[in-house]
Amino acid sequence: MELISIPALSDNYIWLLCDENRHVVIVDPAESQPVLDTLESRGWIPDAILLTHHHHDHVGGVPGIIERFPELLVYGPAETQSKGATIIVCGGDSINFGHFSFQIIDVPGHTLGHIAFYQAPYLFCGDTLFSGGCGRLFEGTAEQMYTSIGKIAELPDDTLICCAHEYTVSNMKFAHAVLPNQTISEYQQKVIRMRENNQPTIPTTLQTEKKINIFLKCDDIDLQRNIGITPNSQPLSAVFRQLRRQKDQF
C-alpha cells in the first residue's frame, strides 16, 4: 500500500491509500481538484470515498469527484447521507473491496455520528485524535470523546494515525504548557522544525502519541495537578473534560 496526504484548504489533509494495482480510496476530501489532479498525474483508479463525519471541510470535494467518477461508492455515517454518502456504515461494520478491508469504529465526540476507518496499520480518524491533541466537542460530550480516544488507544502501537488537520505545533505548545517534560519538549521542537521546512507532521504512530499526547495521559498525576485537579479525585473523563476546556481557552 502507498499512503499520501494532499494538503487542502488552510490546514486540512486529504488521504489517499493506493494498493498494488493502482486502485485507491479517498478519505475526507475537503476539495475535489487536488484529488482529481493527483489521480490523473499518478494514473490511479479511485474505488471509493470514505467520510468520517459531516463537516464541510471533510466532504466539500465529494460532488466534484462524483461528477468525474459518477459510479464511485461513498461510505460514511448517517450524518453524511446529505453530503453524498451512498452506503451508510457504523461501528462494528466492515467494508471489503479489492485489496481494501476496513473496520468501522464509532468515535463520537467531535460530532455525534463520527466514525473512523481502520485497516492495519492505517487509521483514518478524521477530527477525533490529532497528533498531540484531539478534536473539539462540537456535538458530543467529554465522556463520549474520552471513550472514543480510548478505543483508538487500544489499537496496536504501530497504528498510523491519519488525522485530517495539521495542528501539531499548536497542540504541542499547549502540551508543553500543561506537562513540560523532556519528551514533550523535544517533540515540540521537532515538529516546529518540520513545519519550518514545510514537512507534514502526520501520519504519526500511536506509540508516539502515547508518549506526547496529553489527552492520552489523563491518568498522569502531574497533569491532573497542573490543570487544577486534586490527583485521583475525579473520574478520568472529568480530567479529560477539564483538559479539553483549557485547550479551548488556550
Sine and cosine of phi, psi and omega as CSV:
sin_phi,cos_phi,sin_psi,cos_psi,sin_omega,cos_omega
0.00,0.00,0.59,-0.81,0.11,-0.99
-0.88,-0.48,0.78,-0.63,-0.01,-1.00
-0.92,-0.39,0.77,-0.64,0.11,-0.99
-0.73,-0.69,0.42,-0.91,0.11,-0.99
-0.90,-0.43,0.62,-0.79,0.03,-1.00
-0.91,-0.42,0.89,-0.45,0.05,-1.00
-0.89,0.45,0.61,-0.79,0.00,-1.00
-0.53,-0.85,0.40,-0.92,-0.01,-1.00
0.76,0.65,-0.64,-0.77,-0.06,-1.00
-1.00,0.02,-0.57,0.82,-0.06,-1.00
-0.49,-0.87,0.30,0.95,0.02,-1.00
-0.99,0.11,0.40,-0.92,0.25,-0.97
-0.84,-0.55,0.72,-0.69,0.19,-0.98
-0.98,-0.19,0.75,-0.66,-0.05,-1.00
-0.98,-0.20,0.67,-0.74,0.13,-0.99
-0.82,-0.57,0.80,-0.60,0.05,-1.00
-0.89,-0.46,0.86,-0.51,-0.13,-0.99
-0.90,-0.43,0.69,-0.72,0.03,-1.00
-1.00,-0.02,-0.05,-1.00,-0.09,-1.00
-0.93,0.36,-0.26,0.97,0.02,-1.00
-0.98,-0.18,0.26,0.97,0.04,-1.00
0.95,0.32,0.31,0.95,0.11,-0.99
-1.00,-0.01,0.60,-0.80,-0.20,-0.98
-0.67,-0.74,0.54,-0.84,0.20,-0.98
-0.95,-0.32,0.56,-0.83,-0.04,-1.00
-0.91,-0.40,0.80,-0.60,-0.08,-1.00
-0.91,-0.41,0.82,-0.58,0.10,-1.00
0.78,0.63,0.88,0.47,-0.02,-1.00
-0.96,0.28,0.96,-0.26,0.04,-1.00
-0.93,0.37,-0.56,0.83,0.00,-1.00
-0.68,-0.73,0.38,-0.93,-0.02,-1.00
-1.00,-0.07,-0.66,0.75,-0.17,-0.99
-0.88,0.47,-0.68,0.73,0.05,-1.00
-0.87,0.49,-0.55,0.84,0.03,-1.00
-0.94,0.35,-0.75,0.66,-0.02,-1.00
-0.87,0.49,-0.64,0.77,0.02,-1.00
-0.91,0.42,-0.65,0.76,-0.01,-1.00
-0.92,0.38,-0.69,0.72,0.03,-1.00
-0.86,0.51,-0.69,0.73,-0.03,-1.00
-0.92,0.38,-0.70,0.71,-0.07,-1.00
-0.92,0.39,-0.51,0.86,-0.05,-1.00
-0.99,-0.15,-0.16,0.99,-0.03,-1.00
0.94,0.35,0.52,0.86,-0.02,-1.00
-1.00,0.01,0.49,-0.87,-0.07,-1.00
-0.92,-0.39,0.90,-0.43,-0.03,-1.00
-0.96,0.28,0.70,-0.71,0.06,-1.00
-0.97,-0.22,-0.56,0.83,-0.08,-1.00
-0.26,-0.97,0.34,-0.94,0.18,-0.98
-0.93,-0.37,0.70,-0.72,0.06,-1.00
-0.92,-0.40,0.79,-0.62,-0.01,-1.00
-0.90,-0.44,0.77,-0.64,-0.01,-1.00
-1.00,0.02,-0.51,0.86,0.01,-1.00
-0.27,-0.96,-0.01,-1.00,-0.26,-0.97
-1.00,-0.03,-0.08,1.00,-0.09,-1.00
-0.89,0.47,0.58,-0.82,-0.16,-0.99
-0.86,0.51,-0.57,0.82,-0.04,-1.00
-0.97,0.25,0.15,0.99,0.11,-0.99
-0.85,-0.52,-0.22,0.97,-0.07,-1.00
-0.80,-0.60,-0.08,1.00,-0.14,-0.99
-0.87,0.49,-0.42,0.91,-0.02,-1.00
-1.00,0.03,-0.09,1.00,-0.08,-1.00
-0.86,0.52,-0.77,0.64,-0.05,-1.00
-0.84,0.54,-0.67,0.74,-0.02,-1.00
-0.92,0.39,-0.59,0.81,0.03,-1.00
-0.95,0.33,-0.66,0.75,0.00,-1.00
-0.92,0.39,-0.54,0.84,0.06,-1.00
-0.87,0.49,-0.61,0.79,0.00,-1.00
-0.99,0.15,-0.56,0.83,-0.03,-1.00
-0.79,-0.62,0.98,0.22,-0.16,-0.99
-0.92,0.40,-0.31,0.95,0.00,-1.00
-1.00,-0.02,0.03,1.00,-0.09,-1.00
-0.92,0.40,0.70,-0.71,0.06,-1.00
-0.99,0.17,0.63,-0.78,0.02,-1.00
-0.82,-0.58,0.93,-0.38,-0.02,-1.00
-0.99,-0.14,0.68,-0.74,0.06,-1.00
-0.13,-0.99,0.17,-0.99,0.05,-1.00
-0.95,0.32,0.18,-0.98,-0.06,-1.00
-0.83,0.56,-0.54,0.84,-0.03,-1.00
-0.93,0.37,-0.19,0.98,0.02,-1.00
-0.98,-0.19,0.08,1.00,-0.04,-1.00
-0.87,0.49,-0.62,0.78,0.02,-1.00
-0.98,0.21,-0.10,0.99,-0.02,-1.00
-0.97,-0.23,0.08,1.00,0.07,-1.00
0.87,-0.49,-0.08,1.00,0.02,-1.00
-0.91,0.41,0.74,-0.68,0.00,-1.00
-0.95,-0.32,-0.31,0.95,0.07,-1.00
-0.78,-0.62,0.90,-0.43,-0.06,-1.00
-1.00,0.03,0.76,-0.64,-0.02,-1.00
-0.77,-0.64,0.36,-0.93,0.03,-1.00
-0.53,-0.85,0.10,-1.00,-0.06,-1.00
-0.81,0.58,0.70,-0.71,-0.04,-1.00
0.99,-0.13,-0.33,0.95,0.06,-1.00
-0.97,0.26,0.31,-0.95,0.18,-0.98
-0.68,-0.73,0.53,-0.85,0.03,-1.00
-0.82,-0.57,0.68,-0.74,-0.08,-1.00
-0.68,-0.73,0.80,-0.61,0.11,-0.99
-0.35,-0.94,0.66,-0.76,-0.03,-1.00
0.81,0.58,-0.77,-0.64,0.03,-1.00
-1.00,-0.04,0.17,0.99,-0.06,-1.00
-0.97,-0.24,0.66,-0.75,0.05,-1.00
-0.52,-0.86,0.97,-0.25,-0.08,-1.00
-0.94,-0.34,0.68,-0.73,0.21,-0.98
-1.00,-0.04,0.63,-0.78,0.01,-1.00
-0.99,-0.17,0.76,-0.65,0.01,-1.00
-0.86,-0.51,0.82,-0.58,0.10,-1.00
-0.95,0.30,0.81,-0.59,0.01,-1.00
-0.69,-0.72,0.88,0.48,0.00,-1.00
-0.92,0.40,0.38,-0.92,0.00,-1.00
0.51,-0.86,-0.91,0.42,0.09,-1.00
-0.89,0.46,-0.76,0.64,0.25,-0.97
-0.78,-0.63,0.26,-0.96,-0.08,-1.00
-0.94,0.33,-0.50,0.87,-0.06,-1.00
-0.97,-0.26,0.21,0.98,-0.08,-1.00
-0.83,0.56,0.69,-0.72,0.08,-1.00
-0.79,-0.62,0.25,-0.97,0.13,-0.99
-0.81,-0.59,0.47,-0.88,0.02,-1.00
-0.92,-0.39,0.80,-0.59,-0.06,-1.00
-0.81,-0.58,0.87,-0.49,0.22,-0.98
-0.74,-0.67,0.95,-0.30,-0.13,-0.99
-0.77,0.64,0.75,-0.66,0.08,1.00
-0.99,-0.11,0.25,0.97,-0.16,-0.99
-1.00,-0.04,0.79,-0.62,0.11,-0.99
-0.85,-0.52,0.90,-0.43,0.07,-1.00
-0.99,-0.14,0.98,-0.22,-0.21,-0.98
-0.91,-0.40,0.24,0.97,0.12,-0.99
0.82,0.57,-0.86,-0.51,-0.04,-1.00
-0.93,-0.37,0.53,0.85,0.02,-1.00
-1.00,0.01,-0.91,0.41,0.03,-1.00
-0.91,-0.42,0.82,-0.57,0.11,-0.99
-0.97,-0.24,0.19,-0.98,0.14,-0.99
-0.94,0.33,0.89,-0.46,-0.02,-1.00
0.99,0.16,0.02,1.00,-0.07,-1.00
-0.34,-0.94,-0.27,-0.96,0.05,-1.00
-0.50,-0.86,0.15,-0.99,-0.06,-1.00
-0.97,0.26,0.37,-0.93,0.09,-1.00
-0.94,0.34,0.38,-0.92,0.01,-1.00
-1.00,-0.08,0.99,0.14,-0.01,-1.00
-0.98,0.20,-0.58,0.81,-0.07,-1.00
-0.81,-0.59,-0.62,0.79,-0.09,-1.00
-1.00,0.01,-0.09,-1.00,-0.02,-1.00
-0.97,-0.24,0.25,-0.97,0.08,-1.00
-0.88,0.47,-0.62,0.79,0.01,-1.00
-0.88,0.47,-0.67,0.74,0.03,-1.00
-0.89,0.45,-0.72,0.69,-0.03,-1.00
-0.92,0.40,-0.64,0.77,0.03,-1.00
-0.87,0.49,-0.67,0.74,0.04,-1.00
-0.91,0.42,-0.64,0.77,-0.03,-1.00
-0.90,0.43,-0.72,0.69,0.00,-1.00
-0.95,0.32,-0.40,0.92,0.12,-0.99
-0.91,0.42,-0.62,0.79,0.07,-1.00
-0.88,0.48,-0.67,0.75,0.01,-1.00
-0.91,0.42,-0.65,0.76,-0.04,-1.00
-0.89,0.45,-0.35,0.94,0.00,-1.00
-0.99,0.13,-0.15,0.99,0.02,-1.00
-0.96,0.29,0.23,-0.97,0.00,-1.00
-0.86,0.51,0.51,-0.86,-0.06,-1.00
-0.88,0.48,-0.43,0.90,-0.02,-1.00
-1.00,0.09,0.11,0.99,0.04,-1.00
-0.86,0.51,0.73,-0.68,0.05,-1.00
-1.00,0.01,0.88,-0.47,-0.01,-1.00
-1.00,0.10,0.98,-0.21,-0.03,-1.00
-0.98,-0.20,0.98,0.18,-0.01,-1.00
-1.00,0.06,0.04,-1.00,-0.25,-0.97
-0.96,-0.28,0.04,1.00,-0.04,-1.00
-0.65,-0.76,0.50,-0.87,0.08,-1.00
-1.00,-0.06,0.99,0.15,-0.04,-1.00
-0.91,-0.41,0.12,0.99,-0.25,-0.97
-0.89,0.46,-0.65,0.76,-0.05,-1.00
-0.88,0.47,-0.74,0.67,0.00,-1.00
-0.93,0.38,-0.59,0.81,0.04,-1.00
-0.89,0.45,-0.66,0.75,-0.02,-1.00
-0.96,0.29,-0.47,0.88,0.09,-1.00
-0.88,0.47,-0.69,0.72,0.05,-1.00
-0.92,0.39,-0.69,0.73,0.00,-1.00
-0.85,0.53,-0.67,0.74,-0.01,-1.00
-0.92,0.39,-0.54,0.84,0.03,-1.00
-0.94,0.35,-0.54,0.84,-0.06,-1.00
-1.00,0.03,-0.65,0.76,-0.11,-0.99
-0.65,-0.76,0.97,0.25,-0.16,-0.99
-0.98,0.17,0.93,0.36,0.07,-1.00
-0.99,-0.14,0.08,-1.00,-0.10,-0.99
-0.91,0.42,-0.66,0.75,-0.04,-1.00
-0.88,0.47,-0.72,0.69,0.00,-1.00
-0.92,0.38,-0.66,0.75,0.01,-1.00
-0.88,0.47,-0.71,0.71,-0.01,-1.00
-0.91,0.42,-0.64,0.77,0.01,-1.00
-0.93,0.36,-0.61,0.79,0.05,-1.00
-0.85,0.53,-0.72,0.70,0.01,-1.00
-0.91,0.41,-0.59,0.81,0.02,-1.00
-0.88,0.47,-0.74,0.68,-0.06,-1.00
-0.95,0.30,-0.49,0.87,0.10,-1.00
-0.88,0.47,-0.71,0.70,0.02,-1.00
-0.89,0.45,-0.65,0.76,0.01,-1.00
-0.87,0.49,-0.71,0.71,-0.03,-1.00
-0.94,0.34,-0.55,0.83,0.07,-1.00
-0.89,0.46,-0.47,0.88,0.05,-1.00
-0.99,-0.11,0.23,0.97,0.04,-1.00
0.86,0.51,0.56,0.83,0.06,-1.00
-0.99,-0.15,0.63,-0.77,0.08,-1.00
-0.94,0.34,0.55,-0.84,0.03,-1.00
-0.99,-0.10,-0.04,1.00,0.03,-1.00
-0.77,-0.64,0.44,-0.90,0.16,0.99
-0.95,0.32,0.44,-0.90,0.13,-0.99
-0.89,-0.46,0.18,-0.98,0.03,-1.00
-0.98,-0.19,0.44,-0.90,0.07,-1.00
-0.88,0.47,-0.57,0.82,0.04,-1.00
-0.86,0.52,-0.69,0.73,0.04,-1.00
-0.91,0.42,-0.69,0.72,-0.03,-1.00
-0.88,0.47,-0.57,0.82,0.03,-1.00
-0.90,0.44,-0.38,0.93,0.01,-1.00
-1.00,0.02,-0.54,0.84,-0.20,-0.98
-0.85,-0.52,-0.18,0.98,-0.06,-1.00
-1.00,-0.06,0.95,-0.31,-0.10,-1.00
-0.92,0.39,-0.34,0.94,0.05,-1.00
-0.95,0.30,-0.21,0.98,0.13,-0.99
-0.99,-0.15,0.16,0.99,-0.07,-1.00
-0.83,-0.55,0.53,0.85,-0.06,-1.00
-0.90,0.44,-0.28,0.96,0.03,-1.00
-1.00,0.03,0.00,1.00,-0.02,-1.00
-0.96,0.29,0.82,-0.57,-0.07,-1.00
-0.90,0.44,-0.68,0.74,0.00,-1.00
-0.90,0.43,-0.65,0.76,0.04,-1.00
-0.87,0.49,-0.73,0.68,-0.01,-1.00
-0.85,0.52,-0.71,0.71,-0.01,-1.00
-0.90,0.44,-0.65,0.76,-0.08,-1.00
-0.94,0.33,-0.35,0.94,0.05,-1.00
-0.97,-0.22,0.24,0.97,0.14,-0.99
1.00,0.03,0.34,0.94,0.02,-1.00
-0.93,-0.36,0.76,-0.65,0.10,-1.00
-0.89,0.46,0.83,-0.55,-0.09,-1.00
-0.76,0.65,0.74,-0.67,0.07,-1.00
0.90,0.45,0.36,0.93,0.01,-1.00
-0.99,-0.12,-0.19,0.98,-0.08,-1.00
-0.77,-0.64,0.46,-0.89,0.17,-0.99
-0.86,0.52,0.49,-0.87,-0.03,-1.00
-0.88,0.47,-0.49,0.87,0.06,-1.00
-0.91,0.41,-0.51,0.86,0.06,-1.00
-0.96,0.30,-0.59,0.80,0.12,-0.99
-0.88,0.48,-0.71,0.70,0.03,-1.00
-0.86,0.51,-0.69,0.72,-0.01,-1.00
-0.85,0.52,-0.71,0.71,0.01,-1.00
-0.91,0.41,-0.64,0.77,0.01,-1.00
-0.91,0.42,-0.70,0.72,0.02,-1.00
-0.91,0.42,-0.62,0.79,0.02,-1.00
-0.90,0.44,-0.66,0.75,0.00,-1.00
-0.94,0.35,-0.57,0.82,0.06,-1.00
-0.90,0.43,-0.63,0.78,0.01,-1.00
-0.88,0.48,-0.50,0.86,-0.06,-1.00
-0.99,-0.15,-0.01,1.00,-0.10,-0.99
-0.95,0.31,0.00,0.00,0.00,0.00
